[in-house]
Amino acid sequence: MKLLRMQPSVTEKEGESYQAFQRLKELKKNRQDLILKNEIEYLETIKEVQKEIETYHAPQAMEDLQIRIRDYFENYRETHGEYPTYPTDEEGGSAAMLKEMGSSDIDQEKIKSDVIIKEKVVADKKEHKEAKEEDEPTGYVFKTSKYVPDLIELSKEYEKVWKEKEILGIFDKYDEEMIRKEAFQEMETAVRLQTDKIMREELYRLTEAFEKDLGKKGKKGGKKGRKKGGKKEKGKGKGKGKKEKDLTPNRSFESLVEELIKRKDHCALP
């Protein structure tokens, strides 16, 4: 019919359109089945990676975190003479506590960098002022758009995550590196919450034992003082001599002499 330049009949047109519709429907179904299959495989991979990290990495991460927190307890006690107060979960928990410890280690570097930044800001202001005096803009000055901060954050995310990222091939179904990174972040959060619960109880016991120890030392000092005082009083009594017991109470000297004469218990002197 095409060779004879003849128009196809209505029946032929309906048949071709029906076949095209069926092919499109089948293609759509195959695409949905493939998406579902890839999604199932993706979710199974996430579960496997999470299980692997929880089994092999979480225990070691918890142990390392506990060691760091115990070191912080002892350093704080040696510096301040008491144990610290454990931050609540709302305040950041051990993350805020260790951040405070880390910030003290970089104070000197921060001071140096602040001085350098301050000098640079002063120099930039001076140059900007001189340039402004030389060439003042005329006309309307556009204000900074409120979308600029969001664009800056998105740009930072792109530079950090996507700039050096290798393009996946057509047969790559997921990025396992990103899955592992997210799984590690979730594991660290869960480990930190569990560790905070354990270390809060440990800190309570350490504080209680430390306070009891301080109380015992205070009592020992008081007892020593009292013992020394008692010894001094005992030494003073030794000089006076020990008081002997009276074997003839309620008897006068004359009655005792008279009884001796009667019993003839005395002997005559030559």
Buried (B, 14 or more C-beta within 10 A) or exposed (E): EEEEEEEEEEEEEEEEEEEEEEEEEEEEEEEEEEEEEEEEEEEEBBEEBBEEBBEEBBEEBBEEBBEBBBEBBEEBBEEEEEBBEBBEEEEBBBBEBBEBBEEEEEEEEEEEEEEEEEEEEEEEEEEEEEEEEEEEEEEEEEEEEEEEEEEEEEEEEEEEEEEEEEEEEEEEBBEEEEBBEEBBEEBBEBBBEEBBEEBBEBBEEBBEEBEEEEEEEEEEEEEEEEEEEEEEEEEEEEEEEEEEEEEEEEEEEEEEEEEEEEEEEEEEEE
